[in-house]
Amino acid sequence: MVSTYRVAVLGARGVGKSAIVRQFLYNEFSEVCVPTTTRRLYLPAVVMNGHVHDLQILDFPPINAFPVNTLQEWADACCRGLRSVHAYILVYDICCFDSFEYVKTIRQQILETRVIGTSETPIIIVGNKRDLQRGRVIPRWNVSHLVRKTWKCGYVECSAKYNWHILLLFSELLKSVGCARCKHVHAALRFQGALRRNRCAIM
């Protein structure tokens, strides 16, 4: 049985949202930054631990605010499908404080407006541009502690430029979606699955 998961990728302008997606799908990176102006849909099939998953990756342009209801969501073409995804990837630039504040705001709006299923909708915070480590504006430990302990979200740092931790990001995403949507599975079975080496590949 093939599982299908819809994933929204959000973040401020220039943080590398599309670069992460394209590195994951096509193993390519461009130094030229082309702003995302419209919603883009990617439909890869991913194999992890011998199981096939269909992903619908929605790469959104920067939004002013998370839509508060379905009417507002469908009134803006850039936001369509945003409230019904299975998981959110919120990307910020580790060298840009404002981009982290943007993620902070969007995450809070998701929690406040997406009432149905909010507690079961995984959110992964991603710090991109790890290759520019020397320009970091917030210590990694501070961000990781805030995100994991206070926000209860997943946290991954990566470099879209050098394809560092990109596969890790999407394998963590699949694991978080699977755990949230498989409450009927006994905890021991979930734990047993976690002991296996996680392998993620694109078809």
N, C-alpha and C positions, 0 to 999 in steps of 0.2 A: 504494500500500500504506500503510495506517494503522498507525503504531507506537503501542503502549500502554505507558505507564510508570507504575509505582506509586511514590508519593513519600510519605515520612513526615515530618510536621512535629512537632518536639519542642522543649521548653523549659520553664523554670520557670513558676510561676504569675504571671500579670500581665505577661508580657513582650510580649504582643500577637501571639501565634501565630495565633489565629482572626481577629484584625483584619487581618492581612496577607492571609490567604486570602480573606476576604470583600471586601477592597478589590480584590484581583486579579480575583475572579469577578463581583462585583456593583457595583464602584465606589462603595462605601458605607463609612461609618465611624461608629461610635457611641461617644460619650463614656462611656457606661455600661459598666463592665467586668463581663462575665458569665463566671464561671469555667467552663472546660471540664471536665465531670465524666465524660463518656463519649466514646468514640471516634466521630468524625464522618467520613463519607466523602463526598467531592465528586467529580463525574465530568464535568469540562469537556473540550471538544475545543478544541485550540489550533492555530493556523496559524503556522508560522515558516518564512521563506524559501520559501514556496510549498508546504510539506509539512504535512500534517495529523497531529497527534499527539493521542491520547486519553490524558488524565491521570487517574489515580486518586489523589486527594490525601487522605491519611489524617491528620486533625488529632487528635493524641493528647492526653489530659490529662497533667499532670505524672506521671512514673513514678518510683518509688523507685530502680529499677535496670533496666538493659537485660536482658531474659530471656537466660539462659545457654544454653538449649536450646529445642527445639520444644515439649517437654512443658510447660515453665514458661510459654512464650509463650501456649499455648492454654488453660492453667489460669486465666489472668487475662484476662477479657473485654476489659479496657482495652489489652492488649498484642497482641491477635490481629492477625496479619499484619505485625508489626513487623520480623521477621527476614528477610522475603522481598521487601522493597521494592527498587527499582532505585536509589534515592537517598535521602539524608537532608538535611533542612533543620533546622539546630539554631539556634534563636532565643534571643538574650539582649537584655536592656535595657541600653543603653549607660550608663544612670545607676545601675545596680545591679550591684555587684561580685559578689554571691552568685549572680546569674543567669548570669554568665560562668563562675563556678566550676562551676555545674551543667552547663553545656554542655561544659566541659572534662572533667568526669567521665563524662558520657554518651558523648562521643566515644571516650574511652579504653576504655570498656566495649564499645562496638561493635567496636573493633579487636581486643579480647581474646576476645570470645565469638562473633562472627560469622566463623568461620574460613573457610568456603567463600565465595569471591568477595569477600572483604573488600577486597583490593587493587583490585578493579574497581568498587567501590561508591562513587560520589561522595558526598562530604559537603560541604555548603556552610554556613558559619557566617554568621549574619545578625545584625547589630547594629541593633535597631529603636529607634525614638523619636529619630531624628536631629534632629527638631524641638526636642528638649530638650538641644541641644548643650552649653549652659553647665553642665549638671549631669553631664557625662561624668565617669566615675570612672577610666577607663584611657585614656591618649592613643591616638588612632586609629592612629598609626604603629606603636606598640608591639603593638597587637592584630593589625593587618594583617601585620606582619612575622612574628609568631609563627605565625599561622594559615597564611599562604602559604608561608613558608620552612621552618618547622619541622614543622608539621602536614601540609603539602602539601594543604591544602583550599582551596576557593574562599571568598572573603570579600566580602560586600556589606553596606553600611549603607543603611538605608531609613527612611522614615517612613510607617507605615500611615495615620496621621491625614491627611497631606497627599498621599498617593498618590505619594510621591517614591521612585524607584528600585524600585517594586514590579514593573513589567514587566521591568526590568533583571534583577532577581533570578530570575524564572522563565525568561527567555531564557538566562541563564547556566546555569541548571539543565538546560535542554534540551540546551545545547551540551555540558555535562559528561557527561550521560548518553549522548549520541550518540557522543562520542569514546571513552568507556569500552567501549561495546558494538559498535564498528565497527572492530576491529583488522584485519580483512581488507581494509579500504580503504587504498589507498596514501597515505602521509603527504602527498604533494604534493596529492592531492585534498582532504584535510582542510584543508590550508593554503589552497588555492584557495577552499574554502567559507568560510573565516574572513575572506577579503577582501571578501566581499559584505556589504552592509548588513544587519544582523540585524533582522528585523521580527517582532514577536510579536502575535498577535491572538487573541481568544476568540470561539468560535462558539456 
